[in-house]
């Protein structure tokens, strides 16, 4: 399966195994703009898979209400760039519902899906990576998969988790990432990073599409510099797996964090600050961040904006020669 097919499969399983589950959003009844919900309305009916008005605030609010009433709500925001009209509902209602009611009420059955990240031609309104906004909010879980196997298992985990979850899907991977995805029902643990490539010289931390760039640059570093990089996919941005990353950095003594979002107050800053605190006596060089720049996402200058393999490769040379 490619990535969007694995997501369709995950929602198919969720709808089949949970009679209270519903899937809704703009255009989802005929499959959505990225085809992630193809066939689900025909299989489960228009009362369980249905279109909504073009109102992200309304979509999120409706999902909160469904979840509070006991349903499993899977809401789609058509692009992550347009999640901001629903920001107040997510931050001030969904994330705080259990806390403010003293656990009398909760909306843990809510999952919000949204395509994120660069796609090659999306420019400033269809390329953003807003995970850091939501990683600041206690009460939410924020998850970003790197491929089809991960996407299916992590989405099913989010749908079944008893906390509201934001599930960002790197849109450029929808068709380009293809793997042998198990047809069975399975979940993958949230808040657990995965070490993809073991190494001894530099720890590379990323999530989503950036993981593929880091694996490529790790191979380059091995061939050109004889440097062995340990590549870690964070998978869950909030709450993130501090222990796995810190254990790696204590071994390598060097850390680079890379993400597409702008560098200032991007989530890489949180990783860098935590590593400095947890691994200070083991560090051989400052923690480096290779990120997008502090500008709106450009159109024709996207190749210069992206934290590509060449920028990451230069960062590896810098920390090795520090």
N, C-alpha and C positions, 0 to 999 in steps of 0.2 A: 504494500500500500504506500501511496504517498501520504504526506502529512494531513491534508484535508480529508482524505478517505479514512485515515485512522481516527480522526475526530468524529466523523460521521458514525463510524463503528462504535465508538465510545458512547455517543449519545443514544444510538440504537439500543445498546445494552442497558443503559440507564433507564430508558423509557420502558423497555421490556420487563426489567426486574423490579421497577418501582412504579406502581399504578398512580402514585401522586405526582410523578415527574412531569414537568411541562417545559417546552422549549419555545422561546418567543423572541421577537426582535424585528427589525425592519427587513422585509423581504424574505424571511426565513422559510415561509410556507412553500415557496417554489425553489428553495435551495440556497438562497443568499447569493451575494455578489461573488463570493469565493467558492460556492457550491458545497459548503460544509454541511448543509442540512438536506441535501438531495434525497428525495424518497421518503423522508420521515413523516411528512403530513399524510401521504397516501397510505402509509403503514399504520399510523396511530391516530389519524383523524385530526380535523381542524380545531377540535377543542383542546388538543394537547400540543400541537405544533402550529403556531399561528403568527400572523403579521401584527405589528403594532403601528401606531402613528409615529411619525418622524419626530419623536421627542425623547431624547436620552434621559432626561429627568423623569419623564413618565415611565419609561421602561424600567429604570432602577427602582422607582417607587412602587410600581406594580409588582416587581420581583420581591421586594421587601415584604409587601402585604401577603403575597402568596406563601412566602417562607414562614412568616409569623403565624399564618393560618394552618401550617403543618405540611404544606406541599414542598416538593423539591423543585426549585425554580432555576432554570438555566437560561439566562438572559444574554442575548448577543447585542453588543454595540458594534455597528458596522465597520468602523475604524476607531482605533484607540485615540486618534486625534480628536474624536467627537465625544469622548467620555466626559469631558469637562462640564457640560451642562448638567450632568448627573453627579458631579463631584460632591455637592452638598449632601445629597441623599446617601451617597456611599460613606462619606466621612462622618457626618453628623447623625445619621440614622442607622445604617446597617452596622457600622463598626461599633457603635455605642449602645445598641439596643439591649443587649444582655446586661451590660454593666449598669446602665441607668435604671433598669427595672429590678436590680438585685436578683437576677437569674429567674425571675418570674416569667419573662418572655425572651425569645431570641429568634433571630432570623438566620441561623446557621445553615439552613438548607438552600441558601442563595449562592449561585456561582455566576459570575459575569465574565463572558468571553469577549475578547476584542483582538483583532489583527493589529500588529504593531510593527515598527521598524522600517528600515529602508527597503525599497523595492526596485530601485534603479531609475524611476521616473516619477516618483510620487510628490516631490517637492515639499513645500512647508506644511501642507495640510493633510498629507497622506503618508508621512514617513516618521512620525514622532515615536519615541520610546519613553512613555511617561511613568515607568515603574517607580522612580524615586519619589514621586508625589505620594503614592499610596504606601510606600515602604516607611513613611513617617507616621503611619496611623496605627496605633494599637487596636487590635480587634479584627484586623484583616489578615488574610494570607495572600501572598502575591507569588505566582508561579509562572515560569517561562520555559517551555520545552525546547530542545534542540533538534528533535527528529520525531518520526512517526511512532516508534515504540514508546519513547518517553511521553509523547503527547497523549496517547491513549491511556496509559497507566496513570499519569499524573492528573488528567482530566477526570477520570473516574474517581480518583482519590479526592479531588476537590469537590465533586458533586456529592460524595458521601461524607465529607468532613463536616463536623458540626460547628463550623465557623464560616462566615461569608468569605468567599475566595474571589480574587481577581486573576483570571487566567489569560495571559497575553500570548498571542500566537504570532511568531515571526512570519509575516505574509510572504516574504520571498521564498520561504521554505515550503509553502503549501504544495507546490508541484515539483520542486527541485530535490527535496529530501525524500528518498524512497528506501524502505527497509522491509524485511520479512516480519510483519507484525502478527503476533499470535491472534487467532480468531476468538480464543476463549476470553472470558471475563477475568481481568487481572488489574491490580492496582500497584502503584509504586509509592514508596514513602515520601511524604512531604517533609520539608525542612532537613533533607539529607542530601548533601552534595555527593557527586560521583567523581572519583579519580579515574580519568580516561587513559592517560599515559603517565607512567611513573618516570621520575627523573630525580636527579641529585643536585642540580645547579641553580635552577630558577623555577619558582612556582608561577604558573599562568592561570589566572582566574577569570572566568567569563560566564555568560549565560546566553541562551538563544542562538542566533546566527553567529555571534562572535566566537562561540566555541569552535566552530569549523575553521575560522581564520586562525585561531590560536593553535589548533592541531597542525595546520599547515605550516605556521611559522616555527613551531617546535621541530618539525621535520627539517626545515631550512637551517635552523640553528645547529641541529645535530650534524648535518652534512657540511655546512660551511665553517662552523665555529667549534665543532666537537663539544658542544654544550648539550647536556641532557635536561630537558624541561619537563616538569610535572604539570600536566594540564588538568584543571578541575572545572567541571560544570556545576555551578551553584544550584541550578534547577529551581530551588525556592529562594526568592529574594527576601521574603519576610514570612516567618522568622528564618534567618539563614543559618547555615551550619558552620558556626565559628570553629568548632573543634577540628573538623577535617581540614580546613584551610590552615589553621594555626599549627597543627601537627606537621603539615607539609612544609610550611615556611620555617619551622624550627629545624627541619632537616636540610632544606636548600639554602636558607639564609638570605634569599632574595625573592621578591614578589612583584608581579606586574598584574594590574587589574585593567581590563579593557571592556568598554561598552560603547554603544552608538549614541547614547544620550549625551547632552552637553556635560563638560567636565565639572563645572562649578555646582556643587551639591548634588552631583550624580551619585548613584549608590556606591560607586567605586570609592568615594570619599569615606563612606562608613566602613568599608572593608579595610581601607588603608589605615584609618584611625584605630580600628580594633586590632589589626596586626601589629601596629606600632606599640600598642598597649600590652598585647599578649606575648609578643615575640621579640621585644626590644633587645635583649641580650644575645639573641641569636642572629640578628640582622647584620648582613655584610654590606648592605647598601640601602638607601632610602626606598620605600615602597613607591613604585611609579604607576601612574594612571595614563592609559592611552585611550582617549575618548573623542567624542564629537566636540566641536568648538562651541563657544558661547555666542552662537548666532541662530536665527531661524534656520531650519533645515533648507539648504540650497537646492536648486534644480540642476543647472548645468555644472555647478561646482561640487556636486555630490562626491565624485571620486576624491577630491581634495579634503572633504569634510570627514569621510569615513575613516575609522581606525583600522586601516587595512593591514595586510601582512607586512608591508614595508615599514610602516610606522612602528608596528609591534617588534619587528626585527631590530630596528634601531634602538628601541627601548631595552631589548635583551643585551645588545652590545654595551649599552650605557651602564647597566647594573653589573655586568660581568667585569667591566674595566674600572669600576668605581674605586 
